[in-house]
Amino acid sequence: MVKICCVCHRVKLKNSWVKGSQELEATKLSHCYCPRCYQRTMRQVQEMGRRFQPAAD
């Protein structure tokens, strides 16, 4: 099973993430986040969490 990033669609082959691959046509895919997209997404989640903090009474 080949991992593919659900954001940028890079594919994990061996120990690196690469853009697209001809090998994917007959391969089962597992969607995940590549390290770069994971970090970017987590920063966005943290920013949203800070923005929506309940108001102190």
Jmol script that loads the backbone (N, CA, C; Angstrom):
load data "model"
ATOM      1  N   MET A   1       0.850  -1.174   0.000  1.00  0.00           N
ATOM      2  CA  MET A   1       0.000   0.000   0.000  1.00  0.00           C
ATOM      3  C   MET A   1       0.894   1.235   0.000  1.00  0.00           C
ATOM      4  N   VAL A   2       0.550   2.195  -0.846  1.00  0.00           N
ATOM      5  CA  VAL A   2       1.338   3.411  -0.996  1.00  0.00           C
ATOM      6  C   VAL A   2       0.622   4.557  -0.297  1.00  0.00           C
ATOM      7  N   LYS A   3       1.373   5.366   0.455  1.00  0.00           N
ATOM      8  CA  LYS A   3       0.797   6.524   1.140  1.00  0.00           C
ATOM      9  C   LYS A   3       0.824   7.722   0.200  1.00  0.00           C
ATOM     10  N   ILE A   4      -0.298   8.451   0.172  1.00  0.00           N
ATOM     11  CA  ILE A   4      -0.391   9.664  -0.641  1.00  0.00           C
ATOM     12  C   ILE A   4      -0.949  10.785   0.235  1.00  0.00           C
ATOM     13  N   CYS A   5      -0.339  11.972   0.135  1.00  0.00           N
ATOM     14  CA  CYS A   5      -0.774  13.109   0.947  1.00  0.00           C
ATOM     15  C   CYS A   5      -2.122  13.604   0.437  1.00  0.00           C
ATOM     16  N   CYS A   6      -3.069  13.780   1.342  1.00  0.00           N
ATOM     17  CA  CYS A   6      -4.413  14.214   0.970  1.00  0.00           C
ATOM     18  C   CYS A   6      -4.460  15.708   0.640  1.00  0.00           C
ATOM     19  N   VAL A   7      -3.367  16.439   0.879  1.00  0.00           N
ATOM     20  CA  VAL A   7      -3.350  17.869   0.583  1.00  0.00           C
ATOM     21  C   VAL A   7      -2.582  18.146  -0.714  1.00  0.00           C
ATOM     22  N   CYS A   8      -1.315  17.757  -0.768  1.00  0.00           N
ATOM     23  CA  CYS A   8      -0.468  18.095  -1.921  1.00  0.00           C
ATOM     24  C   CYS A   8      -0.322  16.947  -2.915  1.00  0.00           C
ATOM     25  N   HIS A   9      -0.810  15.775  -2.557  1.00  0.00           N
ATOM     26  CA  HIS A   9      -0.792  14.583  -3.422  1.00  0.00           C
ATOM     27  C   HIS A   9       0.610  14.044  -3.700  1.00  0.00           C
ATOM     28  N   ARG A  10       1.571  14.407  -2.851  1.00  0.00           N
ATOM     29  CA  ARG A  10       2.885  13.778  -2.986  1.00  0.00           C
ATOM     30  C   ARG A  10       2.776  12.351  -2.479  1.00  0.00           C
ATOM     31  N   VAL A  11       3.646  11.493  -2.970  1.00  0.00           N
ATOM     32  CA  VAL A  11       3.597  10.069  -2.688  1.00  0.00           C
ATOM     33  C   VAL A  11       4.846   9.672  -1.913  1.00  0.00           C
ATOM     34  N   LYS A  12       4.668   8.808  -0.901  1.00  0.00           N
ATOM     35  CA  LYS A  12       5.817   8.329  -0.145  1.00  0.00           C
ATOM     36  C   LYS A  12       6.355   7.077  -0.827  1.00  0.00           C
ATOM     37  N   LEU A  13       7.565   7.192  -1.344  1.00  0.00           N
ATOM     38  CA  LEU A  13       8.263   6.061  -1.950  1.00  0.00           C
ATOM     39  C   LEU A  13       9.553   5.857  -1.183  1.00  0.00           C
ATOM     40  N   LYS A  14       9.696   4.701  -0.608  1.00  0.00           N
ATOM     41  CA  LYS A  14      10.831   4.371   0.268  1.00  0.00           C
ATOM     42  C   LYS A  14      10.858   5.362   1.420  1.00  0.00           C
ATOM     43  N   ASN A  15      11.867   6.223   1.504  1.00  0.00           N
ATOM     44  CA  ASN A  15      11.964   7.157   2.640  1.00  0.00           C
ATOM     45  C   ASN A  15      11.788   8.609   2.243  1.00  0.00           C
ATOM     46  N   SER A  16      11.220   8.876   1.060  1.00  0.00           N
ATOM     47  CA  SER A  16      11.046  10.264   0.649  1.00  0.00           C
ATOM     48  C   SER A  16       9.663  10.478   0.048  1.00  0.00           C
ATOM     49  N   TRP A  17       9.253  11.722   0.022  1.00  0.00           N
ATOM     50  CA  TRP A  17       7.964  12.114  -0.545  1.00  0.00           C
ATOM     51  C   TRP A  17       8.228  12.755  -1.892  1.00  0.00           C
ATOM     52  N   VAL A  18       7.600  12.238  -2.945  1.00  0.00           N
ATOM     53  CA  VAL A  18       7.832  12.736  -4.296  1.00  0.00           C
ATOM     54  C   VAL A  18       6.515  13.132  -4.952  1.00  0.00           C
ATOM     55  N   LYS A  19       6.605  14.031  -5.926  1.00  0.00           N
ATOM     56  CA  LYS A  19       5.426  14.480  -6.671  1.00  0.00           C
ATOM     57  C   LYS A  19       5.059  13.437  -7.702  1.00  0.00           C
ATOM     58  N   GLY A  20       3.859  12.886  -7.598  1.00  0.00           N
ATOM     59  CA  GLY A  20       3.334  11.951  -8.580  1.00  0.00           C
ATOM     60  C   GLY A  20       4.218  10.753  -8.873  1.00  0.00           C
ATOM     61  N   SER A  21       3.628   9.718  -9.419  1.00  0.00           N
ATOM     62  CA  SER A  21       4.379   8.518  -9.761  1.00  0.00           C
ATOM     63  C   SER A  21       3.557   7.675 -10.716  1.00  0.00           C
ATOM     64  N   GLN A  22       4.218   7.062 -11.668  1.00  0.00           N
ATOM     65  CA  GLN A  22       3.537   6.185 -12.619  1.00  0.00           C
ATOM     66  C   GLN A  22       3.125   4.875 -11.961  1.00  0.00           C
ATOM     67  N   GLU A  23       3.725   4.536 -10.830  1.00  0.00           N
ATOM     68  CA  GLU A  23       3.456   3.279 -10.138  1.00  0.00           C
ATOM     69  C   GLU A  23       2.068   3.216  -9.516  1.00  0.00           C
ATOM     70  N   LEU A  24       1.358   4.312  -9.445  1.00  0.00           N
ATOM     71  CA  LEU A  24       0.115   4.383  -8.681  1.00  0.00           C
ATOM     72  C   LEU A  24      -1.086   3.752  -9.374  1.00  0.00           C
ATOM     73  N   GLU A  25      -1.024   3.543 -10.647  1.00  0.00           N
ATOM     74  CA  GLU A  25      -2.199   3.071 -11.376  1.00  0.00           C
ATOM     75  C   GLU A  25      -2.747   1.749 -10.846  1.00  0.00           C
ATOM     76  N   ALA A  26      -1.885   0.806 -10.521  1.00  0.00           N
ATOM     77  CA  ALA A  26      -2.340  -0.518 -10.071  1.00  0.00           C
ATOM     78  C   ALA A  26      -2.042  -0.746  -8.594  1.00  0.00           C
ATOM     79  N   THR A  27      -1.950   0.331  -7.839  1.00  0.00           N
ATOM     80  CA  THR A  27      -1.565   0.227  -6.437  1.00  0.00           C
ATOM     81  C   THR A  27      -2.686   0.711  -5.535  1.00  0.00           C
ATOM     82  N   LYS A  28      -2.842   0.069  -4.393  1.00  0.00           N
ATOM     83  CA  LYS A  28      -3.784   0.554  -3.380  1.00  0.00           C
ATOM     84  C   LYS A  28      -3.161   1.756  -2.687  1.00  0.00           C
ATOM     85  N   LEU A  29      -3.977   2.775  -2.429  1.00  0.00           N
ATOM     86  CA  LEU A  29      -3.487   4.002  -1.805  1.00  0.00           C
ATOM     87  C   LEU A  29      -4.052   4.164  -0.407  1.00  0.00           C
ATOM     88  N   SER A  30      -3.251   4.757   0.447  1.00  0.00           N
ATOM     89  CA  SER A  30      -3.673   5.107   1.789  1.00  0.00           C
ATOM     90  C   SER A  30      -3.436   6.610   1.943  1.00  0.00           C
ATOM     91  N   HIS A  31      -4.498   7.368   2.179  1.00  0.00           N
ATOM     92  CA  HIS A  31      -4.364   8.812   2.298  1.00  0.00           C
ATOM     93  C   HIS A  31      -3.881   9.190   3.689  1.00  0.00           C
ATOM     94  N   CYS A  32      -2.991  10.173   3.729  1.00  0.00           N
ATOM     95  CA  CYS A  32      -2.420  10.669   4.980  1.00  0.00           C
ATOM     96  C   CYS A  32      -1.908  12.076   4.717  1.00  0.00           C
ATOM     97  N   TYR A  33      -1.117  12.615   5.634  1.00  0.00           N
ATOM     98  CA  TYR A  33      -0.461  13.907   5.450  1.00  0.00           C
ATOM     99  C   TYR A  33       1.032  13.672   5.312  1.00  0.00           C
ATOM    100  N   CYS A  34       1.671  14.364   4.362  1.00  0.00           N
ATOM    101  CA  CYS A  34       3.130  14.341   4.317  1.00  0.00           C
ATOM    102  C   CYS A  34       3.611  15.237   5.457  1.00  0.00           C
ATOM    103  N   PRO A  35       4.866  15.149   5.865  1.00  0.00           N
ATOM    104  CA  PRO A  35       5.340  15.958   7.002  1.00  0.00           C
ATOM    105  C   PRO A  35       5.134  17.466   6.816  1.00  0.00           C
ATOM    106  N   ARG A  36       5.349  17.964   5.621  1.00  0.00           N
ATOM    107  CA  ARG A  36       5.211  19.404   5.368  1.00  0.00           C
ATOM    108  C   ARG A  36       3.753  19.849   5.521  1.00  0.00           C
ATOM    109  N   CYS A  37       2.825  19.115   4.923  1.00  0.00           N
ATOM    110  CA  CYS A  37       1.408  19.473   5.021  1.00  0.00           C
ATOM    111  C   CYS A  37       0.879  19.261   6.435  1.00  0.00           C
ATOM    112  N   TYR A  38       1.385  18.251   7.142  1.00  0.00           N
ATOM    113  CA  TYR A  38       0.973  18.018   8.525  1.00  0.00           C
ATOM    114  C   TYR A  38       1.344  19.218   9.390  1.00  0.00           C
ATOM    115  N   GLN A  39       2.579  19.702   9.263  1.00  0.00           N
ATOM    116  CA  GLN A  39       3.016  20.852  10.064  1.00  0.00           C
ATOM    117  C   GLN A  39       2.180  22.086   9.746  1.00  0.00           C
ATOM    118  N   ARG A  40       1.928  22.330   8.468  1.00  0.00           N
ATOM    119  CA  ARG A  40       1.136  23.485   8.055  1.00  0.00           C
ATOM    120  C   ARG A  40      -0.287  23.378   8.606  1.00  0.00           C
ATOM    121  N   THR A  41      -0.879  22.206   8.537  1.00  0.00           N
ATOM    122  CA  THR A  41      -2.239  22.008   9.025  1.00  0.00           C
ATOM    123  C   THR A  41      -2.313  22.179  10.535  1.00  0.00           C
ATOM    124  N   MET A  42      -1.337  21.666  11.257  1.00  0.00           N
ATOM    125  CA  MET A  42      -1.336  21.801  12.719  1.00  0.00           C
ATOM    126  C   MET A  42      -1.189  23.261  13.133  1.00  0.00           C
ATOM    127  N   ARG A  43      -0.385  24.046  12.413  1.00  0.00           N
ATOM    128  CA  ARG A  43      -0.277  25.478  12.718  1.00  0.00           C
ATOM    129  C   ARG A  43      -1.633  26.162  12.528  1.00  0.00           C
ATOM    130  N   GLN A  44      -2.344  25.807  11.449  1.00  0.00           N
ATOM    131  CA  GLN A  44      -3.658  26.398  11.196  1.00  0.00           C
ATOM    132  C   GLN A  44      -4.653  26.017  12.288  1.00  0.00           C
ATOM    133  N   VAL A  45      -4.620  24.781  12.737  1.00  0.00           N
ATOM    134  CA  VAL A  45      -5.521  24.326  13.800  1.00  0.00           C
ATOM    135  C   VAL A  45      -5.232  25.080  15.095  1.00  0.00           C
ATOM    136  N   GLN A  46      -3.951  25.246  15.422  1.00  0.00           N
ATOM    137  CA  GLN A  46      -3.587  25.970  16.642  1.00  0.00           C
ATOM    138  C   GLN A  46      -4.028  27.427  16.572  1.00  0.00           C
ATOM    139  N   GLU A  47      -3.847  28.066  15.401  1.00  0.00           N
ATOM    140  CA  GLU A  47      -4.278  29.455  15.240  1.00  0.00           C
ATOM    141  C   GLU A  47      -5.788  29.584  15.409  1.00  0.00           C
ATOM    142  N   MET A  48      -6.548  28.659  14.843  1.00  0.00           N
ATOM    143  CA  MET A  48      -7.996  28.690  14.987  1.00  0.00           C
ATOM    144  C   MET A  48      -8.391  28.488  16.448  1.00  0.00           C
ATOM    145  N   GLY A  49      -7.690  27.621  17.162  1.00  0.00           N
ATOM    146  CA  GLY A  49      -7.977  27.384  18.571  1.00  0.00           C
ATOM    147  C   GLY A  49      -7.769  28.633  19.394  1.00  0.00           C
ATOM    148  N   ARG A  50      -6.717  29.378  19.098  1.00  0.00           N
ATOM    149  CA  ARG A  50      -6.449  30.622  19.830  1.00  0.00           C
ATOM    150  C   ARG A  50      -7.490  31.685  19.506  1.00  0.00           C
ATOM    151  N   ARG A  51      -7.923  31.711  18.268  1.00  0.00           N
ATOM    152  CA  ARG A  51      -8.886  32.721  17.821  1.00  0.00           C
ATOM    153  C   ARG A  51     -10.256  32.503  18.437  1.00  0.00           C
ATOM    154  N   PHE A  52     -10.618  31.261  18.720  1.00  0.00           N
ATOM    155  CA  PHE A  52     -11.958  30.947  19.216  1.00  0.00           C
ATOM    156  C   PHE A  52     -11.975  30.597  20.700  1.00  0.00           C
ATOM    157  N   GLN A  53     -11.083  31.156  21.473  1.00  0.00           N
ATOM    158  CA  GLN A  53     -11.083  30.950  22.904  1.00  0.00           C
ATOM    159  C   GLN A  53     -12.317  31.626  23.493  1.00  0.00           C
ATOM    160  N   PRO A  54     -12.970  30.988  24.469  1.00  0.00           N
ATOM    161  CA  PRO A  54     -14.140  31.628  25.088  1.00  0.00           C
ATOM    162  C   PRO A  54     -13.737  32.912  25.804  1.00  0.00           C
ATOM    163  N   ALA A  55     -14.629  33.876  25.770  1.00  0.00           N
ATOM    164  CA  ALA A  55     -14.372  35.160  26.422  1.00  0.00           C
ATOM    165  C   ALA A  55     -14.401  34.982  27.951  1.00  0.00           C
ATOM    166  N   ALA A  56     -13.478  35.641  28.622  1.00  0.00           N
ATOM    167  CA  ALA A  56     -13.435  35.600  30.091  1.00  0.00           C
ATOM    168  C   ALA A  56     -14.516  36.509  30.640  1.00  0.00           C
ATOM    169  N   ASP A  57     -15.264  36.036  31.616  1.00  0.00           N
ATOM    170  CA  ASP A  57     -16.332  36.849  32.224  1.00  0.00           C
ATOM    171  C   ASP A  57     -15.795  37.675  33.349  1.00  0.00           C
TER     172      ASP A  57
END
end "model"
wireframe off; spacefill off
backbone 0.3
color backbone group
